[in-house]
Amino acid sequence: MPYRLLLYIVEVWREILGDIPIEEQKRKDFKLPVVIPIVLYNGVNRWTASLNFKEIVDSYQLFGENLIDFRYILIDVNRI
């Protein structure tokens, strides 16, 4: 799931960049919008996937802050 969320986040940004003129994208103050990843889970079993992206990367501990990372919000409706 963390990998799929990364792809979704990048796709949202690609869509946004496709709608913004290049001149605006090149401005020094241009920033991409925040994307907050949220997973709504309604399965019977407990959620076991890692909530942090970096934890699915081999030897992530070796790279410290130099590795892409994000944490997603999990809403487990059967446990609420």
Biopython code that builds the backbone (N, CA, C, O; Angstrom):
import numpy as np
from Bio.PDB.StructureBuilder import StructureBuilder

atoms = [
    (1, "MET", "N", (0.808, -1.199, 0.000)),
    (1, "MET", "CA", (0.000, 0.000, 0.000)),
    (1, "MET", "C", (0.857, 1.271, 0.000)),
    (1, "MET", "O", (0.518, 2.214, -0.715)),
    (2, "PRO", "N", (1.948, 1.340, 0.767)),
    (2, "PRO", "CA", (2.747, 2.573, 0.722)),
    (2, "PRO", "C", (3.251, 2.910, -0.688)),
    (2, "PRO", "O", (3.279, 4.077, -1.077)),
    (3, "TYR", "N", (3.646, 1.888, -1.445)),
    (3, "TYR", "CA", (4.120, 2.139, -2.816)),
    (3, "TYR", "C", (2.980, 2.660, -3.692)),
    (3, "TYR", "O", (3.167, 3.606, -4.457)),
    (4, "ARG", "N", (1.811, 2.051, -3.584)),
    (4, "ARG", "CA", (0.655, 2.511, -4.365)),
    (4, "ARG", "C", (0.313, 3.958, -4.021)),
    (4, "ARG", "O", (-0.009, 4.751, -4.906)),
    (5, "LEU", "N", (0.382, 4.295, -2.743)),
    (5, "LEU", "CA", (0.094, 5.670, -2.341)),
    (5, "LEU", "C", (1.110, 6.641, -2.932)),
    (5, "LEU", "O", (0.747, 7.739, -3.352)),
    (6, "LEU", "N", (2.370, 6.247, -2.966)),
    (6, "LEU", "CA", (3.391, 7.106, -3.591)),
    (6, "LEU", "C", (3.028, 7.366, -5.049)),
    (6, "LEU", "O", (3.116, 8.501, -5.518)),
    (7, "LEU", "N", (2.625, 6.332, -5.758)),
    (7, "LEU", "CA", (2.232, 6.504, -7.159)),
    (7, "LEU", "C", (1.020, 7.414, -7.289)),
    (7, "LEU", "O", (0.963, 8.239, -8.201)),
    (8, "TYR", "N", (0.055, 7.276, -6.396)),
    (8, "TYR", "CA", (-1.126, 8.142, -6.435)),
    (8, "TYR", "C", (-0.749, 9.598, -6.181)),
    (8, "TYR", "O", (-1.240, 10.498, -6.863)),
    (9, "ILE", "N", (0.118, 9.829, -5.206)),
    (9, "ILE", "CA", (0.551, 11.191, -4.884)),
    (9, "ILE", "C", (1.250, 11.823, -6.080)),
    (9, "ILE", "O", (0.957, 12.961, -6.447)),
    (10, "VAL", "N", (2.168, 11.090, -6.682)),
    (10, "VAL", "CA", (2.893, 11.602, -7.845)),
    (10, "VAL", "C", (1.923, 11.874, -8.997)),
    (10, "VAL", "O", (2.077, 12.863, -9.713)),
    (11, "GLU", "N", (0.942, 11.017, -9.176)),
    (11, "GLU", "CA", (-0.027, 11.221, -10.259)),
    (11, "GLU", "C", (-0.873, 12.473, -10.025)),
    (11, "GLU", "O", (-1.194, 13.187, -10.976)),
    (12, "VAL", "N", (-1.231, 12.740, -8.790)),
    (12, "VAL", "CA", (-1.960, 13.976, -8.472)),
    (12, "VAL", "C", (-1.106, 15.177, -8.860)),
    (12, "VAL", "O", (-1.595, 16.112, -9.495)),
    (13, "TRP", "N", (0.173, 15.153, -8.480)),
    (13, "TRP", "CA", (1.076, 16.268, -8.819)),
    (13, "TRP", "C", (1.260, 16.402, -10.329)),
    (13, "TRP", "O", (1.299, 17.514, -10.856)),
    (14, "ARG", "N", (1.374, 15.262, -11.028)),
    (14, "ARG", "CA", (1.520, 15.318, -12.495)),
    (14, "ARG", "C", (0.305, 15.975, -13.130)),
    (14, "ARG", "O", (0.439, 16.785, -14.047)),
    (15, "GLU", "N", (-0.866, 15.631, -12.648)),
    (15, "GLU", "CA", (-2.100, 16.216, -13.168)),
    (15, "GLU", "C", (-2.120, 17.728, -12.938)),
    (15, "GLU", "O", (-2.470, 18.499, -13.832)),
    (16, "ILE", "N", (-1.746, 18.129, -11.749)),
    (16, "ILE", "CA", (-1.716, 19.556, -11.419)),
    (16, "ILE", "C", (-0.699, 20.286, -12.287)),
    (16, "ILE", "O", (-0.993, 21.356, -12.821)),
    (17, "LEU", "N", (0.490, 19.718, -12.429)),
    (17, "LEU", "CA", (1.525, 20.355, -13.242)),
    (17, "LEU", "C", (1.108, 20.444, -14.707)),
    (17, "LEU", "O", (1.496, 21.375, -15.412)),
    (18, "GLY", "N", (0.328, 19.488, -15.156)),
    (18, "GLY", "CA", (-0.151, 19.522, -16.535)),
    (18, "GLY", "C", (-1.128, 20.654, -16.798)),
    (18, "GLY", "O", (-1.324, 21.061, -17.943)),
    (19, "ASP", "N", (-1.742, 21.163, -15.734)),
    (19, "ASP", "CA", (-2.723, 22.245, -15.868)),
    (19, "ASP", "C", (-2.138, 23.628, -15.597)),
    (19, "ASP", "O", (-2.823, 24.637, -15.759)),
    (20, "ILE", "N", (-0.873, 23.676, -15.184)),
    (20, "ILE", "CA", (-0.246, 24.958, -14.824)),
    (20, "ILE", "C", (0.769, 25.324, -15.906)),
    (20, "ILE", "O", (1.589, 24.490, -16.291)),
    (21, "PRO", "N", (0.721, 26.556, -16.396)),
    (21, "PRO", "CA", (1.689, 26.978, -17.419)),
    (21, "PRO", "C", (3.131, 26.829, -16.927)),
    (21, "PRO", "O", (3.419, 27.024, -15.746)),
    (22, "ILE", "N", (4.023, 26.485, -17.842)),
    (22, "ILE", "CA", (5.443, 26.279, -17.527)),
    (22, "ILE", "C", (6.042, 27.509, -16.855)),
    (22, "ILE", "O", (6.850, 27.385, -15.934)),
    (23, "GLU", "N", (5.650, 28.691, -17.311)),
    (23, "GLU", "CA", (6.204, 29.926, -16.742)),
    (23, "GLU", "C", (5.904, 30.014, -15.246)),
    (23, "GLU", "O", (6.750, 30.437, -14.458)),
    (24, "GLU", "N", (4.700, 29.614, -14.870)),
    (24, "GLU", "CA", (4.333, 29.646, -13.451)),
    (24, "GLU", "C", (5.098, 28.580, -12.663)),
    (24, "GLU", "O", (5.514, 28.824, -11.531)),
    (25, "GLN", "N", (5.283, 27.401, -13.260)),
    (25, "GLN", "CA", (6.026, 26.325, -12.591)),
    (25, "GLN", "C", (7.476, 26.715, -12.332)),
    (25, "GLN", "O", (8.074, 26.264, -11.355)),
    (26, "LYS", "N", (8.042, 27.547, -13.196)),
    (26, "LYS", "CA", (9.452, 27.930, -13.079)),
    (26, "LYS", "C", (9.698, 29.046, -12.067)),
    (26, "LYS", "O", (10.845, 29.351, -11.738)),
    (27, "ARG", "N", (8.616, 29.653, -11.576)),
    (27, "ARG", "CA", (8.779, 30.710, -10.580)),
    (27, "ARG", "C", (9.420, 30.139, -9.322)),
    (27, "ARG", "O", (9.119, 29.017, -8.915)),
    (28, "LYS", "N", (10.305, 30.920, -8.712)),
    (28, "LYS", "CA", (11.007, 30.451, -7.516)),
    (28, "LYS", "C", (10.070, 30.173, -6.343)),
    (28, "LYS", "O", (10.380, 29.351, -5.481)),
    (29, "ASP", "N", (8.938, 30.848, -6.310)),
    (29, "ASP", "CA", (8.018, 30.652, -5.196)),
    (29, "ASP", "C", (6.947, 29.586, -5.480)),
    (29, "ASP", "O", (6.043, 29.389, -4.669)),
    (30, "PHE", "N", (7.046, 28.906, -6.618)),
    (30, "PHE", "CA", (6.070, 27.860, -6.947)),
    (30, "PHE", "C", (6.282, 26.644, -6.048)),
    (30, "PHE", "O", (7.411, 26.192, -5.854)),
    (31, "LYS", "N", (5.206, 26.131, -5.514)),
    (31, "LYS", "CA", (5.260, 24.920, -4.687)),
    (31, "LYS", "C", (4.098, 24.011, -5.050)),
    (31, "LYS", "O", (3.009, 24.473, -5.389)),
    (32, "LEU", "N", (4.346, 22.735, -4.973)),
    (32, "LEU", "CA", (3.283, 21.754, -5.179)),
    (32, "LEU", "C", (2.355, 21.760, -3.968)),
    (32, "LEU", "O", (2.786, 22.068, -2.856)),
    (33, "PRO", "N", (1.108, 21.427, -4.175)),
    (33, "PRO", "CA", (0.188, 21.379, -3.031)),
    (33, "PRO", "C", (0.443, 20.147, -2.161)),
    (33, "PRO", "O", (1.021, 19.153, -2.603)),
    (34, "VAL", "N", (0.004, 20.246, -0.944)),
    (34, "VAL", "CA", (0.101, 19.126, -0.012)),
    (34, "VAL", "C", (-0.907, 18.054, -0.423)),
    (34, "VAL", "O", (-2.044, 18.356, -0.785)),
    (35, "VAL", "N", (-0.471, 16.810, -0.360)),
    (35, "VAL", "CA", (-1.376, 15.675, -0.571)),
    (35, "VAL", "C", (-1.301, 14.837, 0.704)),
    (35, "VAL", "O", (-0.231, 14.356, 1.077)),
    (36, "ILE", "N", (-2.430, 14.669, 1.357)),
    (36, "ILE", "CA", (-2.466, 13.880, 2.588)),
    (36, "ILE", "C", (-3.013, 12.499, 2.251)),
    (36, "ILE", "O", (-4.197, 12.355, 1.945)),
    (37, "PRO", "N", (-2.151, 11.477, 2.308)),
    (37, "PRO", "CA", (-2.621, 10.133, 1.962)),
    (37, "PRO", "C", (-3.435, 9.518, 3.103)),
    (37, "PRO", "O", (-3.001, 9.479, 4.254)),
    (38, "ILE", "N", (-4.612, 9.044, 2.748)),
    (38, "ILE", "CA", (-5.511, 8.414, 3.719)),
    (38, "ILE", "C", (-6.023, 7.113, 3.114)),
    (38, "ILE", "O", (-6.432, 7.073, 1.953)),
    (39, "VAL", "N", (-5.996, 6.051, 3.914)),
    (39, "VAL", "CA", (-6.521, 4.755, 3.485)),
    (39, "VAL", "C", (-7.724, 4.430, 4.352)),
    (39, "VAL", "O", (-7.637, 4.429, 5.580)),
    (40, "LEU", "N", (-8.836, 4.158, 3.711)),
    (40, "LEU", "CA", (-10.052, 3.725, 4.402)),
    (40, "LEU", "C", (-10.132, 2.204, 4.246)),
    (40, "LEU", "O", (-10.313, 1.693, 3.141)),
    (41, "TYR", "N", (-9.995, 1.498, 5.357)),
    (41, "TYR", "CA", (-9.939, 0.032, 5.328)),
    (41, "TYR", "C", (-11.167, -0.544, 6.016)),
    (41, "TYR", "O", (-11.516, -0.141, 7.126)),
    (42, "ASN", "N", (-11.823, -1.496, 5.344)),
    (42, "ASN", "CA", (-12.992, -2.136, 5.941)),
    (42, "ASN", "C", (-12.879, -3.652, 5.906)),
    (42, "ASN", "O", (-13.891, -4.353, 5.927)),
    (43, "GLY", "N", (-11.659, -4.161, 5.852)),
    (43, "GLY", "CA", (-11.455, -5.604, 5.833)),
    (43, "GLY", "C", (-11.702, -6.243, 7.191)),
    (43, "GLY", "O", (-11.758, -5.563, 8.216)),
    (44, "VAL", "N", (-11.846, -7.552, 7.179)),
    (44, "VAL", "CA", (-12.110, -8.304, 8.410)),
    (44, "VAL", "C", (-10.836, -8.443, 9.247)),
    (44, "VAL", "O", (-10.866, -8.278, 10.467)),
    (45, "ASN", "N", (-9.732, -8.745, 8.591)),
    (45, "ASN", "CA", (-8.462, -8.937, 9.303)),
    (45, "ASN", "C", (-7.847, -7.600, 9.689)),
    (45, "ASN", "O", (-8.194, -6.556, 9.137)),
    (46, "ARG", "N", (-6.934, -7.651, 10.643)),
    (46, "ARG", "CA", (-6.229, -6.447, 11.057)),
    (46, "ARG", "C", (-5.311, -5.975, 9.938)),
    (46, "ARG", "O", (-4.783, -6.780, 9.171)),
    (47, "TRP", "N", (-5.124, -4.650, 9.852)),
    (47, "TRP", "CA", (-4.233, -4.042, 8.859)),
    (47, "TRP", "C", (-2.796, -4.361, 9.243)),
    (47, "TRP", "O", (-2.392, -4.112, 10.378)),
    (48, "THR", "N", (-2.010, -4.914, 8.306)),
    (48, "THR", "CA", (-0.634, -5.304, 8.632)),
    (48, "THR", "C", (0.412, -4.550, 7.816)),
    (48, "THR", "O", (1.600, -4.638, 8.123)),
    (49, "ALA", "N", (0.008, -3.822, 6.800)),
    (49, "ALA", "CA", (0.977, -3.096, 5.972)),
    (49, "ALA", "C", (1.609, -1.965, 6.784)),
    (49, "ALA", "O", (0.978, -1.384, 7.666)),
    (50, "SER", "N", (2.851, -1.673, 6.470)),
    (50, "SER", "CA", (3.556, -0.576, 7.129)),
    (50, "SER", "C", (2.840, 0.744, 6.858)),
    (50, "SER", "O", (2.308, 0.952, 5.768)),
    (51, "LEU", "N", (2.828, 1.620, 7.834)),
    (51, "LEU", "CA", (2.214, 2.937, 7.674)),
    (51, "LEU", "C", (3.219, 3.967, 7.148)),
    (51, "LEU", "O", (2.820, 5.064, 6.757)),
    (52, "ASN", "N", (4.500, 3.636, 7.131)),
    (52, "ASN", "CA", (5.546, 4.536, 6.628)),
    (52, "ASN", "C", (6.118, 3.981, 5.333)),
    (52, "ASN", "O", (6.386, 2.785, 5.223)),
    (53, "PHE", "N", (6.301, 4.857, 4.355)),
    (53, "PHE", "CA", (6.843, 4.418, 3.072)),
    (53, "PHE", "C", (8.242, 3.836, 3.215)),
    (53, "PHE", "O", (8.527, 2.772, 2.666)),
    (54, "LYS", "N", (9.117, 4.519, 3.946)),
    (54, "LYS", "CA", (10.517, 4.096, 4.001)),
    (54, "LYS", "C", (10.690, 2.669, 4.508)),
    (54, "LYS", "O", (11.676, 2.011, 4.179)),
    (55, "GLU", "N", (9.747, 2.189, 5.300)),
    (55, "GLU", "CA", (9.883, 0.844, 5.871)),
    (55, "GLU", "C", (9.716, -0.273, 4.853)),
    (55, "GLU", "O", (9.972, -1.434, 5.173)),
    (56, "ILE", "N", (9.294, 0.049, 3.633)),
    (56, "ILE", "CA", (9.213, -0.989, 2.600)),
    (56, "ILE", "C", (10.473, -1.001, 1.733)),
    (56, "ILE", "O", (10.579, -1.795, 0.798)),
    (57, "VAL", "N", (11.426, -0.122, 2.045)),
    (57, "VAL", "CA", (12.685, -0.039, 1.299)),
    (57, "VAL", "C", (13.758, -0.814, 2.067)),
    (57, "VAL", "O", (13.927, -0.628, 3.272)),
    (58, "ASP", "N", (14.476, -1.681, 1.358)),
    (58, "ASP", "CA", (15.524, -2.489, 1.974)),
    (58, "ASP", "C", (16.608, -1.607, 2.578)),
    (58, "ASP", "O", (17.072, -0.662, 1.939)),
    (59, "SER", "N", (17.006, -1.908, 3.789)),
    (59, "SER", "CA", (18.099, -1.221, 4.500)),
    (59, "SER", "C", (17.856, 0.277, 4.648)),
    (59, "SER", "O", (18.798, 1.068, 4.608)),
    (60, "TYR", "N", (16.599, 0.664, 4.817)),
    (60, "TYR", "CA", (16.263, 2.087, 4.907)),
    (60, "TYR", "C", (16.975, 2.781, 6.070)),
    (60, "TYR", "O", (17.198, 3.991, 6.021)),
    (61, "GLN", "N", (17.330, 2.036, 7.109)),
    (61, "GLN", "CA", (17.988, 2.628, 8.272)),
    (61, "GLN", "C", (19.344, 3.241, 7.913)),
    (61, "GLN", "O", (19.804, 4.167, 8.582)),
    (62, "LEU", "N", (19.972, 2.734, 6.874)),
    (62, "LEU", "CA", (21.297, 3.214, 6.477)),
    (62, "LEU", "C", (21.263, 4.614, 5.868)),
    (62, "LEU", "O", (22.299, 5.273, 5.785)),
    (63, "PHE", "N", (20.102, 5.071, 5.446)),
    (63, "PHE", "CA", (20.028, 6.307, 4.679)),
    (63, "PHE", "C", (19.487, 7.495, 5.460)),
    (63, "PHE", "O", (19.487, 8.615, 4.949)),
    (64, "GLY", "N", (19.035, 7.278, 6.664)),
    (64, "GLY", "CA", (18.579, 8.369, 7.521)),
    (64, "GLY", "C", (17.550, 9.250, 6.851)),
    (64, "GLY", "O", (16.552, 8.763, 6.320)),
    (65, "GLU", "N", (17.797, 10.556, 6.876)),
    (65, "GLU", "CA", (16.858, 11.526, 6.311)),
    (65, "GLU", "C", (16.961, 11.649, 4.792)),
    (65, "GLU", "O", (16.197, 12.401, 4.187)),
    (66, "ASN", "N", (17.875, 10.935, 4.175)),
    (66, "ASN", "CA", (18.097, 11.065, 2.735)),
    (66, "ASN", "C", (17.205, 10.150, 1.905)),
    (66, "ASN", "O", (17.450, 9.959, 0.714)),
    (67, "LEU", "N", (16.199, 9.599, 2.510)),
    (67, "LEU", "CA", (15.293, 8.692, 1.822)),
    (67, "LEU", "C", (13.896, 9.299, 1.809)),
    (67, "LEU", "O", (13.452, 9.863, 2.809)),
    (68, "ILE", "N", (13.217, 9.187, 0.704)),
    (68, "ILE", "CA", (11.838, 9.661, 0.621)),
    (68, "ILE", "C", (11.005, 8.924, 1.657)),
    (68, "ILE", "O", (11.116, 7.708, 1.812)),
    (69, "ASP", "N", (10.174, 9.670, 2.358)),
    (69, "ASP", "CA", (9.319, 9.029, 3.350)),
    (69, "ASP", "C", (8.035, 9.835, 3.530)),
    (69, "ASP", "O", (8.020, 11.056, 3.369)),
    (70, "PHE", "N", (6.986, 9.143, 3.858)),
    (70, "PHE", "CA", (5.734, 9.750, 4.291)),
    (70, "PHE", "C", (4.985, 8.699, 5.092)),
    (70, "PHE", "O", (5.231, 7.501, 4.953)),
    (71, "ARG", "N", (4.094, 9.150, 5.910)),
    (71, "ARG", "CA", (3.237, 8.274, 6.705)),
    (71, "ARG", "C", (1.801, 8.558, 6.289)),
    (71, "ARG", "O", (1.407, 9.717, 6.156)),
    (72, "TYR", "N", (1.034, 7.525, 6.086)),
    (72, "TYR", "CA", (-0.349, 7.723, 5.697)),
    (72, "TYR", "C", (-1.282, 7.475, 6.881)),
    (72, "TYR", "O", (-0.935, 6.784, 7.839)),
    (73, "ILE", "N", (-2.451, 8.050, 6.786)),
    (73, "ILE", "CA", (-3.463, 7.896, 7.821)),
    (73, "ILE", "C", (-4.303, 6.674, 7.481)),
    (73, "ILE", "O", (-4.817, 6.552, 6.369)),
    (74, "LEU", "N", (-4.437, 5.783, 8.431)),
    (74, "LEU", "CA", (-5.258, 4.595, 8.247)),
    (74, "LEU", "C", (-6.544, 4.740, 9.062)),
    (74, "LEU", "O", (-6.512, 4.959, 10.273)),
    (75, "ILE", "N", (-7.663, 4.612, 8.375)),
    (75, "ILE", "CA", (-8.964, 4.600, 9.051)),
    (75, "ILE", "C", (-9.513, 3.189, 8.908)),
    (75, "ILE", "O", (-10.000, 2.798, 7.847)),
    (76, "ASP", "N", (-9.424, 2.436, 9.992)),
    (76, "ASP", "CA", (-9.880, 1.041, 10.015)),
    (76, "ASP", "C", (-11.304, 1.058, 10.564)),
    (76, "ASP", "O", (-11.500, 1.066, 11.779)),
    (77, "VAL", "N", (-12.289, 1.062, 9.683)),
    (77, "VAL", "CA", (-13.684, 1.256, 10.096)),
    (77, "VAL", "C", (-14.214, 0.145, 10.987)),
    (77, "VAL", "O", (-15.111, 0.390, 11.794)),
    (78, "ASN", "N", (-13.693, -1.056, 10.870)),
    (78, "ASN", "CA", (-14.171, -2.165, 11.704)),
    (78, "ASN", "C", (-13.597, -2.117, 13.117)),
    (78, "ASN", "O", (-14.094, -2.807, 14.008)),
    (79, "ARG", "N", (-12.568, -1.318, 13.331)),
    (79, "ARG", "CA", (-11.946, -1.223, 14.649)),
    (79, "ARG", "C", (-12.368, 0.053, 15.400)),
    (79, "ARG", "O", (-12.008, 0.253, 16.560)),
    (80, "ILE", "N", (-13.132, 0.902, 14.715)),
    (80, "ILE", "CA", (-13.550, 2.170, 15.341)),
    (80, "ILE", "C", (-14.792, 1.940, 16.179)),
    (80, "ILE", "O", (-15.306, 2.877, 16.790)),
]
sb = StructureBuilder()
sb.init_structure("model")
sb.init_model(0)
sb.init_chain("A")
sb.init_seg("    ")
for serial, (resi, resn, name, xyz) in enumerate(atoms, 1):
    if name == "N":
        sb.init_residue(resn, " ", resi, " ")
    sb.init_atom(name, np.array(xyz, "f"), 0.0, 1.0, " ", f" {name:<3s}", serial, name[0])
structure = sb.get_structure()
